[in-house]
Amino acid sequence: MKLIHFWGITLFLFVFQSAIAQVIWLKPGNPSVTDSVTLYFNAAEGNKALLDQAGDVYLHTGVITSKSIDGHDWKYVVGNWGKDDKSVLMKREGKNLYSYRFVISSFYKLKPEDIANQLVYVFRNADGSLVGKTKENEDILVPVNGYKPKVQEATGGNKELHKLIRVEKLSDSWNIITDNGTITVKPYSESLVEVTYFPEGISKADLSHSVVMQPGKSTITSEQIPSGYLLRNDEMTITANADPFYLTYIYKGDTLLSEESGFFSKPGNSGVRFALKPGEKVYGAGERTMAMDRRGKKLVLYNRPAYGYEYGAAQLNYSVPLTISSRKYAILFDNPQKGYVDIGNTEPTVTEWSAIGGTARYYLIAGSTYSEISKSYTQLTGRQPLPPRWALGNLQSRMAYRNQKETDSIVTLMQEKGFPVDAVILDFYWFGDSIQGHLGKLDWYKKAWPDPAGMIAKFKKQGIKTILITEPYVIDTVANHKDAAAKGVFVTDSLGQTYIDKQFYFGAGSLIDIFKPEARDWFWEKYKKQIDIGIAAWWGDLGEPESHPADIWHVNGKADQVHNIYGHYWDKMLFEKYAENYPNTRLFHLQRSGFAGSQRYAAYPWTGDVSRSWGGLQAQLPLLLTMGMSGLGYIHSDAGGFAQGVKDDELYTRWLQFAVFTPILRPHGSVIPSEPVYWSEKTQDIVRIYMKLRYAMLPYNYTLAYQNATTGSPLMRPLFYQFANDTAASRIEDEYMWGENLLVAPVIKKGLTSRSIYLPEGKWFDFTTGTEYAGSNRVDFPLTIENLPVFAKAGSFIPMAKSVTSTDYYDGGNYVVRYYPSGQSAFTQYEDNGLDSKSLSDGKYELITYKGSKESNKTTVSISKTGSWEGMPASRSMKLEIRTGSNVAKVLVNGKAIKIKAKKGKSPGKKTTATYEDKWLYVYFNWDGKPITIDILDNVRP
């Protein structure tokens, strides 16, 4: 027996040593689903999150079947996350080695008709705070049933050389005839051009789903030169090289971009290739949680959710086919079909765009600055309408409020604890009593919600709006499925029969074909019923679509051809139906997925099911900043984190502080409460201060919304967006600008007592203390859990108001305007009634302009306004806070000296007066809207 035992251990150690570089393996390898197998997990490999773990290790697993879209599309999930679930407890075999024995088919409860290709795993400690994955933080896959993972096809390197034959100049465009098709080049403006490829035999292009701009009038010329042709359009010159054929773009005398070999066309893989220059950085390509410079990456263009992702996730819910170069140009590859962009991965000096089919077309957008590119891109694809002002408040959410009583009690507790609330968002329990089996019911589950109309009305009186979730699926056991199927609402199979997705996580069901008019009408009736009882806005989930097998047929194509524009057309449906039925209402639609241009349909995207971890928090910055530059100005995250993790007061506090300076503040999560009232008293105190600051900053934040609606500028901006000539700023990705005046440096690592912060050129002031810092410099900023580093740029005006419990009580007649004098500067504040969708188009708004100048011993502030709107205050109580560098000797208002008190006091009401304390001058006055000038004199004798 001892000899047998010895050889057994020896054999086991040999197997372990042979597989030491693996994270997991099965014994026997690649088994049948009827086999009894042993799974081994090596915690010393992969991301090593469970390396030398002292406690127990548990597996969390699922199956990748023949119906799965990819390795993230788990079926038959097993595991009870964050619990001491003995059914998935692994056996410790040695240091960092664990095992688990099971029979595949019975363990996963596979159905006879299912074809299992791979098993998928992550591993965790008892509470789920540590998660073992691959080295790249991806789920771990092992094959079964003899399945061999497909080797990724070498789709890059599609170089095709063509020759130019001639150029035909038309009235508004050029046709370039080559030996392998025609390229049409059409200017939209002097800085924007459309380029479309027509292979031999093709004369008509697909309609664009992204572009809404009409080409402007251009005076174009063409000239033959020895190397080919010169095509001129005002500030842009395009050279068409003859042999080999390719285009080069010159804007304002600067050569921005050259095609490497131009268009290529192969079955299932057609696109265009561009040359990359040394040192060129390339941003964009949608939601990716990696460094903002995407050079060296090959990125799939296919919207996919990723549960519990952290920093490093390469494919998420929103793959916008737009890249922006540090050389000040952008490329929109205007094709929605499944594809990729290879940015110097296969070939270091080439960017290659490709799709499985459809028209190969791109738009080149040139600009002298990033803001010019944003302006042109959003003119091309449409700009985000103004949000309702309440959307900038605290939108309270969780997965999920279970019933009316619970929801009412939580809202009451939030109010009692002094937290502002503008909306409560109801997840899937509003239409059922469990997460599975109820999708598509789209009506109230009355056992849990006996009086929804009464609840909604009660909340409305308190200034709280009610938002409902909807999903584009209908489970086949709910009554709506039979009705919708009879009306042709759903997607079909190849024979035209309603497609039942039997492996859908929420239950066997069908996807609404959002591209069908009858489907949109049917879906809208479900919305309208709830709007009529007071629902204020909507949350659209699973809109990638989350489960979208390739054998599905839509009215306009197969799944992979239209997948990326599904959420886009869902947004479009709601936007157009609101415009028709509620034309004065500003639509608010949370949406997890979409396409280039979805911003014009009032889409408010969030970043999906992010891990509740520091890695999840760190992932948000590159994602939000990239998406903001891509036109989606209201991208935001589930504040506090959504998936997995543990209750961590520090992480929650830091995430909420950060979220206050993001476009949408929406605490949300699963299992662990997302509301601050369920955290420690200290956490509550800190979060309450920051939420109130969010409300106090409504005048500034609402102005950022106006800027986005009129120019396309993102609310959150990378430092390089504003400081493009600062080479140090171009390397900073853990700070950002909140509008043009505030720099935010969120704390995204645990346990920090200080943080290194780079301040670009100029002077900067700590927004909390007023301490001055020199720019073009790094500062070691001390941290406590109470403070988030925020700095105001010298010359800034920051208009604020009184913090309120709901934006319904917003007081636009009482402003506090903070000013940090420096040189000549100005800021224009936007105001309207906060609700009317036609405020901008009908001119029902007000612009308040603050101008400042700082000379050696004199600071001057002037305030003026234009415009009006119904309900506009006839006069305003104003408090001007001015940071001064020395004692103030005299203050003049419209040339008349006013009294200066030594210490800050209460507002003097209608009196015009001033107080001075600790380098801050406070000027109080009642403003009737007429131009006013305030002069502050320093070091002047009486």
PyMOL commands that set and color helices and strands:
alter all, ss='L'
color gray80, all
select helices_A, chain A and resi 2-18+86-88+104-108+370-381+389-392+404-416+428-430+452-461+479-486+517-531+559-581+598-601+614-629+649-660+676-678+681-696+698-711+719-722+729-731+807-809
alter helices_A, ss='H'
color red, helices_A
select strands_A, chain A and resi 24-27+36-42+58-65+75-78+91-94+97-103+116-124+131-132+140-143+164-169+174-178+181-189+192-198+220-225+228-233+236-241+246-251+254-266+269-275+282-284+297-301+322-325+329-333+339-343+350-355+360-366+395-397+423-426+465-470+473-475+509-511+537-540+553-554+557-558+589-591+603-605+716-717+736-738+742-744+754-759+763-766+772-774+777-782+790-793+797-801+814-819+824-831+846-854+858-867+876-883+888-893+896-898+900-901+913-917+920-927+932-938
alter strands_A, ss='S'
color yellow, strands_A
deselect
rebuild
show_as cartoon
